[in-house]
């Protein structure tokens, strides 16, 4: 009876409407079944960097870039293309303070990770923000994604083992080559690891320059394997 009362109050305070279409979704801060079905799933992708692939090259083992140069990180897992409506959800979460959308995105990412049946890491860490940008935004969107994942998967979360020491220009404003130069030397890992399997959590991977630089620093600090979990991957 008490639980029913609580649920009734929560339903009043947090209506269970779909965040995308407004239809009844069954629970608060989620999306309905129809919208869930229409999400831009990244089904056909490079098994290493998660780059979406076209139908013409779907049998290719690795994308051209990964064949040309092995990434510093070991693997990226990303359930969605960075396309509508996932791009809108990420933008509202990241730039408009809609933290409840972050919980939804973290849940969707967690569902995808569990479906992979891969060996889980020993440590989760979010891609850090520089202190200046953190003050401006008020929160680190990657940490807001990582916290629920840590609890759900029972994996320790450490958001203090690395820091962003260089305030860089937004990566989204730069071309591929500029992104690599922009992010070089931006991170410092503050602890040592011993053959540890680590996962970096981020909202979007574009060229992979940021997670590559961060993975390089973690491996220099003793990490054995560095994977990346991201909500979305760009083309």
Backbone as numpy.savetxt, mean C-alpha at the origin, in Angstrom:
# Nx Ny Nz CAx CAy CAz Cx Cy Cz
-28.35 -8.45 23.76 -29.18 -7.25 23.76 -28.32 -5.98 23.76
-27.27 -6.02 24.58 -26.35 -4.88 24.65 -25.69 -4.66 23.29
-25.26 -5.78 22.66 -24.63 -5.67 21.35 -25.58 -5.10 20.31
-26.84 -5.51 20.38 -27.84 -4.98 19.44 -28.01 -3.49 19.61
-27.99 -3.06 20.89 -28.12 -1.63 21.19 -26.95 -0.84 20.63
-25.73 -1.39 20.83 -24.53 -0.74 20.34 -24.55 -0.65 18.82
-24.93 -1.77 18.19 -25.00 -1.79 16.72 -25.99 -0.79 16.18
-27.11 -0.62 16.91 -28.12 0.34 16.49 -27.58 1.77 16.56
-26.85 2.07 17.63 -26.26 3.40 17.79 -25.22 3.66 16.71
-24.37 2.63 16.46 -23.34 2.78 15.45 -23.94 2.97 14.06
-25.04 2.28 13.80 -25.70 2.42 12.50 -26.23 3.82 12.30
-26.66 4.45 13.41 -27.17 5.82 13.33 -26.03 6.81 13.11
-24.93 6.58 13.86 -23.80 7.50 13.76 -23.03 7.29 12.46
-22.92 6.04 12.02 -22.15 5.71 10.83 -23.01 4.89 9.88
-23.81 5.55 9.06 -24.71 4.84 8.16 -23.95 3.87 7.25
-24.56 2.69 7.02 -23.88 1.65 6.26 -24.16 1.78 4.77
-23.92 2.97 4.23 -24.08 3.20 2.80 -22.76 2.96 2.09
-22.85 2.47 0.86 -21.66 2.24 0.03 -20.94 3.56 -0.18
-19.62 3.56 0.00 -18.82 4.77 -0.15 -18.76 5.25 -1.60
-19.14 4.38 -2.54 -19.06 4.74 -3.95 -20.40 5.10 -4.56
-21.42 4.28 -4.33 -22.70 4.51 -5.00 -23.83 4.93 -4.06
-23.63 4.81 -2.74 -24.65 5.21 -1.79 -25.67 4.13 -1.46
-25.58 2.98 -2.10 -26.51 1.88 -1.81 -26.18 1.29 -0.45
-27.13 0.56 0.12 -26.90 -0.10 1.39 -25.80 -1.16 1.23
-24.81 -1.06 2.09 -23.65 -1.94 1.96 -23.58 -3.01 3.03
-24.42 -2.93 4.04 -24.44 -3.97 5.07 -23.61 -3.64 6.29
-22.62 -2.81 6.17 -21.82 -2.38 7.31 -21.21 -1.02 7.00
-20.76 -0.36 8.06 -20.27 1.01 7.91 -18.92 1.04 7.19
-18.70 2.15 6.47 -17.41 2.45 5.85 -16.93 1.32 4.92
-17.81 0.90 4.04 -17.44 -0.14 3.10 -18.10 0.13 1.76
-18.04 -0.83 0.86 -18.68 -0.69 -0.44 -19.61 -1.88 -0.67
-20.60 -1.68 -1.51 -21.58 -2.73 -1.76 -20.98 -3.82 -2.66
-21.69 -4.91 -2.77 -21.21 -6.05 -3.55 -21.01 -5.69 -5.02
-21.94 -4.92 -5.59 -21.82 -4.56 -7.01 -20.58 -3.71 -7.26
-20.36 -2.72 -6.40 -19.17 -1.87 -6.57 -17.89 -2.66 -6.34
-17.92 -3.57 -5.38 -16.77 -4.42 -5.10 -16.41 -5.23 -6.35
-17.42 -5.72 -7.04 -17.20 -6.53 -8.24 -16.58 -5.70 -9.36
-16.88 -4.39 -9.39 -16.43 -3.52 -10.47 -15.08 -2.86 -10.21
-14.44 -3.15 -9.09 -13.15 -2.54 -8.80 -12.11 -2.98 -9.85
-11.11 -2.13 -10.13 -10.12 -2.43 -11.17 -9.03 -3.39 -10.69
-9.37 -4.66 -10.62 -8.44 -5.66 -10.10 -7.23 -5.82 -11.02
-6.09 -5.98 -10.40 -4.82 -6.13 -11.12 -4.55 -7.62 -11.36
-5.41 -8.24 -12.17 -5.34 -9.70 -12.34 -4.18 -10.13 -13.23
-3.86 -9.35 -14.22 -2.83 -9.71 -15.19 -1.62 -8.80 -14.99
-0.60 -9.30 -14.31 0.50 -8.42 -13.90 1.82 -9.17 -13.87
2.90 -8.41 -13.84 4.24 -8.96 -13.67 4.32 -9.59 -12.27
4.77 -10.83 -12.15 4.81 -11.48 -10.84 5.85 -10.91 -9.89
6.73 -10.05 -10.39 7.75 -9.47 -9.51 7.41 -8.04 -9.11
7.10 -7.18 -10.08 6.87 -5.77 -9.75 5.40 -5.38 -9.78
4.51 -6.34 -10.12 3.06 -6.13 -10.16 2.60 -5.15 -11.23
3.48 -4.80 -12.17 3.08 -3.91 -13.25 1.95 -4.55 -14.05
0.82 -3.85 -14.25 -0.27 -4.41 -15.06 0.21 -4.69 -16.49
-0.17 -5.85 -17.01 0.24 -6.25 -18.34 -0.97 -6.31 -19.26
-0.73 -6.12 -20.54 -1.81 -6.19 -21.52 -2.07 -7.65 -21.89
-3.21 -7.88 -22.55 -3.56 -9.24 -22.95 -2.52 -9.83 -23.88
-1.85 -8.97 -24.67 -0.88 -9.44 -25.65 0.34 -10.09 -25.01
0.70 -9.65 -23.80 1.90 -10.21 -23.17 1.59 -10.89 -21.84
0.35 -11.38 -21.69 -0.02 -11.94 -20.39 0.70 -13.25 -20.07
1.30 -13.90 -21.07 2.02 -15.15 -20.82 3.50 -14.90 -20.47
3.88 -13.67 -20.55 5.27 -13.31 -20.25 5.55 -13.52 -18.77
6.67 -14.16 -18.45 6.98 -14.46 -17.05 7.20 -13.18 -16.26
8.05 -12.30 -16.77 8.32 -11.02 -16.13 8.12 -9.90 -17.15
7.83 -8.70 -16.66 7.74 -7.56 -17.56 9.13 -7.24 -18.12
9.18 -6.43 -19.17 10.45 -6.10 -19.80 11.44 -5.45 -18.86
10.94 -4.57 -17.98 11.83 -3.87 -17.07 12.48 -4.82 -16.07
11.69 -5.77 -15.54 12.24 -6.72 -14.57 13.20 -7.70 -15.23
12.95 -8.01 -16.51 13.89 -8.86 -17.24 15.20 -8.13 -17.49
15.08 -6.84 -17.73 16.27 -6.04 -18.02 17.12 -5.82 -16.78
16.44 -5.56 -15.65 17.17 -5.29 -14.39 16.34 -5.80 -13.21
16.92 -6.69 -12.44 16.23 -7.24 -11.28 16.02 -6.16 -10.23
14.79 -5.97 -9.75 14.54 -4.93 -8.75 15.27 -5.19 -7.44
15.48 -4.16 -6.68 16.12 -4.28 -5.37 15.20 -5.02 -4.41
13.93 -4.68 -4.42 12.95 -5.38 -3.59 12.73 -6.77 -4.18
12.13 -7.67 -3.41 11.92 -9.03 -3.89 10.62 -9.19 -4.67
9.55 -8.53 -4.18 8.26 -8.71 -4.84 7.31 -7.61 -4.40
6.45 -7.19 -5.33 5.36 -6.27 -5.00 4.04 -7.03 -5.14
3.19 -6.91 -4.13 1.84 -7.44 -4.19 0.87 -6.26 -4.16
0.02 -6.17 -5.16 -0.89 -5.03 -5.27 -2.19 -5.48 -5.95
-3.32 -5.37 -5.27 -4.56 -5.93 -5.80 -5.23 -5.13 -6.90
-4.92 -3.82 -7.04 -5.69 -2.99 -7.97 -4.80 -2.18 -8.91
-5.37 -1.88 -10.09 -4.81 -0.82 -10.93 -5.12 0.52 -10.26
-4.26 1.49 -10.50 -4.57 2.84 -10.04 -5.50 3.48 -11.06
-6.77 3.14 -10.94 -7.80 3.59 -11.89 -9.09 3.76 -11.11
-10.08 4.39 -11.74 -11.35 4.63 -11.09 -12.01 3.30 -10.71
-12.64 3.24 -9.52 -12.76 4.31 -8.51 -11.70 4.24 -7.41
-10.74 3.30 -7.54 -9.72 3.16 -6.50 -8.88 4.42 -6.38
-8.57 5.06 -7.52 -7.79 6.29 -7.46 -8.51 7.38 -6.68
-9.84 7.45 -6.83 -10.62 8.43 -6.07 -10.61 8.12 -4.59
-10.77 6.85 -4.23 -10.74 6.46 -2.83 -9.39 6.80 -2.20
-8.30 6.50 -2.90 -6.97 6.79 -2.37 -6.76 8.29 -2.21
-7.21 9.06 -3.19 -7.06 10.52 -3.12 -7.83 11.10 -1.94
-9.05 10.64 -1.73 -9.85 11.14 -0.60 -9.23 10.74 0.73
-8.69 9.55 0.80 -8.02 9.07 2.00 -6.73 9.85 2.27
-5.95 10.04 1.22 -4.60 10.60 1.37 -4.59 12.11 1.56
-5.48 12.81 0.84 -5.40 14.27 0.83 -6.57 14.97 1.50
-7.63 14.24 1.83 -8.81 14.87 2.42 -9.14 14.38 3.81
-8.21 13.65 4.42 -8.39 13.23 5.80 -9.47 12.20 6.04
-9.87 11.46 5.02 -10.92 10.45 5.17 -10.29 9.13 5.63
-9.96 9.06 6.92 -9.22 7.91 7.43 -10.04 6.63 7.39
-11.38 6.74 7.44 -12.21 5.53 7.36 -12.03 4.84 6.00
-11.72 5.62 4.96 -11.45 5.02 3.65 -10.14 4.23 3.70
-9.19 4.72 4.48 -7.94 3.99 4.66 -8.17 2.62 5.29
-9.11 2.54 6.23 -9.42 1.26 6.85 -10.03 0.30 5.83
-10.88 0.83 4.95 -11.45 0.01 3.89 -10.35 -0.49 2.95
-9.47 0.40 2.51 -8.39 0.02 1.60 -7.46 -1.00 2.24
-7.18 -0.83 3.52 -6.33 -1.78 4.23 -7.00 -3.15 4.30
-8.32 -3.16 4.48 -9.06 -4.42 4.52 -9.01 -5.13 3.17
-9.19 -4.36 2.09 -9.13 -4.95 0.75 -7.72 -5.48 0.45
-6.72 -4.75 0.87 -5.34 -5.19 0.68 -5.08 -6.46 1.48
-5.57 -6.50 2.71 -5.40 -7.68 3.55 -6.07 -8.91 2.96
-7.27 -8.73 2.41 -7.95 -9.85 1.76 -7.10 -10.43 0.64
-6.52 -9.53 -0.14 -5.69 -9.95 -1.27 -4.45 -10.70 -0.79
-3.80 -10.19 0.25 -2.59 -10.83 0.77 -2.90 -12.25 1.24
-4.01 -12.42 1.93 -4.37 -13.75 2.43 -4.69 -14.72 1.29
-5.21 -14.21 0.21 -5.51 -15.06 -0.95 -4.25 -15.59 -1.62
-3.13 -14.89 -1.44 -1.89 -15.29 -2.10 -1.29 -16.55 -1.49
-1.62 -16.82 -0.24 -1.08 -17.98 0.47 0.45 -17.98 0.46
1.02 -16.80 0.52 2.48 -16.67 0.57 2.94 -16.65 2.01
4.21 -16.92 2.21 4.76 -16.84 3.57 4.73 -15.40 4.05
4.15 -15.20 5.21 4.01 -13.85 5.74 5.35 -13.35 6.29
5.55 -12.05 6.29 6.83 -11.48 6.75 6.92 -11.50 8.28
8.09 -11.16 8.76 8.32 -11.08 10.20 8.09 -9.68 10.73
8.02 -8.70 9.84 7.89 -7.31 10.26 7.20 -6.50 9.17
6.30 -5.60 9.58 5.65 -4.66 8.68 6.12 -3.26 9.02
6.46 -2.48 8.00 6.81 -1.08 8.23 6.23 -0.22 7.11
5.68 0.93 7.45 5.13 1.81 6.41 6.23 2.65 5.77
6.02 3.03 4.52 6.93 3.99 3.89 6.81 5.31 4.66
7.91 5.81 5.21 7.81 6.99 6.08 7.64 8.30 5.30
7.01 9.26 5.97 6.91 10.62 5.46 7.97 11.48 6.13
8.44 12.49 5.42 9.32 13.47 6.06 8.51 14.23 7.12
9.18 14.64 8.19 8.48 15.30 9.30 7.72 16.55 8.85
8.26 17.27 7.87 7.56 18.46 7.38 6.24 18.09 6.72
6.26 17.07 5.85 5.03 16.65 5.18 4.07 16.01 6.16
4.59 15.33 7.17 3.73 14.72 8.19 2.98 15.80 8.96
3.66 16.90 9.29 2.99 18.01 9.98 1.92 18.63 9.08
2.21 18.75 7.81 1.25 19.36 6.88 0.00 18.50 6.73
0.19 17.19 6.58 -0.94 16.29 6.34 -1.62 15.87 7.62
-0.83 15.72 8.69 -1.40 15.32 9.97 -1.36 13.83 10.23
-1.03 13.04 9.24 -0.94 11.59 9.39 -0.16 11.03 8.20
0.39 9.83 8.41 1.08 9.11 7.35 0.11 8.07 6.79
-0.32 8.24 5.56 -1.32 7.34 4.99 -0.83 5.89 4.95
0.48 5.69 4.77 1.02 4.33 4.74 0.93 3.67 6.12
1.13 4.44 7.17 0.99 3.91 8.53 -0.47 3.57 8.81
-1.40 4.38 8.32 -2.82 4.10 8.53 -3.26 2.82 7.81
-2.58 2.47 6.73 -2.83 1.20 6.06 -2.16 0.04 6.80
-0.95 0.29 7.34 -0.16 -0.77 7.96 -0.70 -1.22 9.31
-1.25 -0.30 10.09 -1.73 -0.66 11.43 -2.78 -1.76 11.40
-3.87 -1.61 10.63 -4.87 -2.69 10.60 -4.31 -4.00 10.04
-3.40 -3.92 9.08 -2.78 -5.12 8.54 -1.98 -5.86 9.61
-1.25 -5.11 10.40 -0.46 -5.70 11.48 -1.35 -6.45 12.47
-2.45 -5.82 12.86 -3.36 -6.45 13.82 -4.03 -7.68 13.21
-4.51 -7.54 11.99 -5.26 -8.63 11.35 -4.39 -9.85 11.08
-3.15 -9.62 10.63 -2.28 -10.72 10.24 -1.35 -11.15 11.37
-1.43 -10.44 12.49 -0.60 -10.76 13.66 0.89 -10.70 13.33
1.26 -9.61 12.65 2.66 -9.38 12.29 3.11 -8.10 13.00
4.25 -8.11 13.68 4.72 -6.91 14.37 4.87 -5.72 13.42
4.47 -4.55 13.92 4.60 -3.31 13.17 5.69 -2.46 13.80
6.60 -1.97 12.98 7.64 -1.06 13.47 7.70 0.13 12.53
7.21 1.27 13.00 7.23 2.47 12.16 8.35 3.42 12.55
9.21 2.98 13.49 10.31 3.85 13.93 11.66 3.34 13.47
11.67 2.24 12.70 12.96 1.65 12.30 13.57 2.36 11.09
12.80 3.26 10.49 13.31 3.98 9.33 12.72 5.38 9.34
13.47 6.33 8.86 12.96 7.69 8.77 13.34 8.32 7.45
12.55 9.29 7.07 12.82 10.03 5.83 13.61 11.27 6.20
14.86 11.32 5.78 15.77 12.39 6.22 15.89 13.50 5.19
15.29 13.30 4.03 15.41 14.28 2.96 14.01 14.66 2.48
13.71 15.96 2.51 12.42 16.45 2.03 12.50 16.56 0.51
11.82 15.68 -0.18 11.91 15.61 -1.64 10.69 16.25 -2.28
10.83 16.58 -3.54 9.68 17.03 -4.33 8.72 15.86 -4.49
7.42 16.11 -4.60 6.46 15.01 -4.80 6.83 14.18 -6.01
6.90 12.86 -5.83 7.28 11.97 -6.92 6.30 12.05 -8.10
5.04 12.33 -7.80 4.02 12.37 -8.85 4.25 13.49 -9.86
5.09 14.47 -9.49 5.37 15.60 -10.39 6.55 15.34 -11.31
7.20 14.18 -11.17 8.47 13.95 -11.86 8.40 12.79 -12.84
9.31 12.81 -13.81 9.46 11.70 -14.74 10.27 10.58 -14.08
10.31 9.40 -14.74 10.95 8.23 -14.15 12.39 8.50 -13.71
13.22 9.02 -14.60 14.61 9.28 -14.25 14.75 10.29 -13.13
13.92 11.31 -13.16 13.94 12.33 -12.11 13.52 11.75 -10.76
12.61 10.79 -10.78 12.15 10.18 -9.53 13.29 9.46 -8.85
14.08 8.74 -9.61 15.21 8.01 -9.02 16.21 8.98 -8.39
16.51 10.05 -9.09 17.45 11.03 -8.53 16.85 11.75 -7.33
15.58 12.04 -7.40 14.89 12.78 -6.35 14.89 12.03 -5.02
14.74 10.70 -5.10 14.56 9.91 -3.88 15.87 9.37 -3.32
16.96 9.52 -4.09 18.25 8.97 -3.67 18.71 9.60 -2.34
19.03 8.76 -1.38 19.51 9.25 -0.09 18.43 9.81 0.80
17.15 9.52 0.47 16.05 10.12 1.23 15.73 9.39 2.53
16.21 8.13 2.68 15.84 7.32 3.83 17.05 6.90 4.66
16.78 6.70 5.93 17.81 6.19 6.84 17.17 5.11 7.72
17.71 3.90 7.66 17.26 2.82 8.54 18.04 2.93 9.84
17.32 2.96 10.94 17.94 3.30 12.23 18.26 2.09 13.10
17.93 0.88 12.64 18.23 -0.33 13.42 18.90 -1.35 12.50
19.49 -2.38 13.10 20.09 -3.46 12.34 19.17 -4.68 12.39
19.18 -5.43 11.30 18.37 -6.64 11.21 19.28 -7.84 10.94
18.74 -9.02 11.25 19.50 -10.24 11.00 18.63 -11.20 10.20
18.83 -11.22 8.89 18.10 -12.13 8.00 16.59 -12.02 8.19
16.10 -10.81 8.25 14.68 -10.58 8.51 13.90 -10.38 7.22
12.70 -10.93 7.19 11.78 -10.73 6.07 10.87 -9.56 6.41
10.98 -8.48 5.64 10.27 -7.23 5.92 9.33 -6.91 4.78
8.18 -6.32 5.13 7.25 -5.82 4.12 7.08 -4.32 4.29
7.23 -3.59 3.19 6.97 -2.15 3.14 5.54 -1.96 2.68
4.79 -1.11 3.37 3.40 -0.84 3.01 3.28 0.57 2.46
2.59 0.70 1.31 2.38 2.01 0.70 1.02 2.03 0.03
0.57 3.21 -0.35 -0.74 3.31 -0.99 -0.67 3.02 -2.48
0.31 3.62 -3.17 0.43 3.46 -4.62 1.90 3.27 -4.99
2.16 2.35 -5.92 3.49 2.22 -6.52 3.37 2.66 -7.97
4.24 3.58 -8.37 4.23 4.07 -9.75 5.44 3.49 -10.49
6.58 4.14 -10.42 7.78 3.59 -11.06 8.51 2.62 -10.15
8.22 2.65 -8.85 8.91 1.80 -7.90 10.18 2.43 -7.35
10.45 3.69 -7.69 11.69 4.33 -7.24 11.75 4.46 -5.71
10.64 4.84 -5.10 10.62 5.05 -3.65 10.86 3.74 -2.91
10.09 2.70 -3.26 10.24 1.42 -2.54 11.58 0.77 -2.87
12.13 1.02 -4.05 13.45 0.48 -4.37 14.53 1.09 -3.49
14.46 2.41 -3.32 15.44 3.09 -2.47 15.33 2.63 -1.03
14.11 2.48 -0.58 13.89 2.04 0.80 14.32 0.59 0.99
14.00 -0.28 0.03 14.42 -1.68 0.11 15.94 -1.79 0.15
16.62 -0.96 -0.63 18.08 -0.97 -0.65 18.65 -0.67 0.74
18.07 0.31 1.41 18.55 0.68 2.75 18.28 -0.43 3.77
17.12 -1.09 3.65 16.82 -2.18 4.59 17.75 -3.37 4.36
18.08 -3.65 3.12 18.99 -4.76 2.87 20.40 -4.43 3.33
20.79 -3.18 3.21 22.08 -2.76 3.76 22.11 -2.92 5.27
20.93 -2.81 5.89 20.83 -2.93 7.35 20.63 -4.37 7.80
20.68 -5.32 6.84 20.66 -6.73 7.21 19.40 -7.49 6.87
18.40 -6.84 6.27 17.17 -7.55 5.90 17.48 -8.58 4.82
16.87 -9.76 4.96 17.09 -10.84 4.00 16.16 -10.70 2.79
14.92 -10.31 3.06 13.92 -10.19 2.00 13.07 -8.96 2.27
12.85 -8.16 1.24 12.02 -6.97 1.37 10.95 -7.00 0.28
9.72 -7.21 0.71 8.58 -7.18 -0.20 7.82 -5.88 -0.03
6.91 -5.62 -0.95 6.11 -4.40 -0.91 4.65 -4.79 -1.06
3.81 -4.25 -0.17 2.37 -4.39 -0.29 1.80 -3.01 -0.55
1.13 -2.85 -1.67 0.54 -1.55 -2.03 -0.89 -1.75 -2.50
-1.73 -0.80 -2.18 -3.14 -0.90 -2.59 -3.26 -0.91 -4.11
-2.52 -0.04 -4.78 -2.68 0.09 -6.23 -1.33 0.21 -6.93
-1.34 -0.18 -8.20 -0.15 -0.11 -9.05 -0.54 0.61 -10.33
0.27 1.58 -10.73 -0.02 2.30 -11.95 0.46 1.50 -13.16
-0.03 1.88 -14.34 0.40 1.25 -15.58 1.81 1.71 -15.93
